[in-house]
Amino acid sequence: MRWDLPRNAPSDLKVEVTSNGHLWGTVPASGQGVVDRLGYGTHSIRFVDGRKGGYTSAYSTVTFHAGTWRCDSTITNANSIVQEWPVSEPVTAD
């Protein structure tokens, strides 16, 4: 599984993968990575900001279908695809 990083993504952005409602694992998003060892079935993925109070994207799902010699997949993106990561500016008092 591969992904494109949103513009302005923080350096500690992670990709979280869940399977059957349980956290399968978290990998650095900067690797635009490949998540290996996912079994057949449906998995949910989202971007997670490591900063306290940071933004978390909606889940997208990927389903791997068993095949004789290969694995077919179906991807359903979240309602809104994150192309630019929201930047949170600190609130300052004058």
Secondary structure, 3 states (H helix, E strand, C coil): CCCCCCECCCCCCEEEEEECCEEEEEEEHHHCCCCCCCCCEEEEEEEECCCCCCCECCCEEEEEECCCCCCEEEEECCCCCCCECCCCCCCCCC
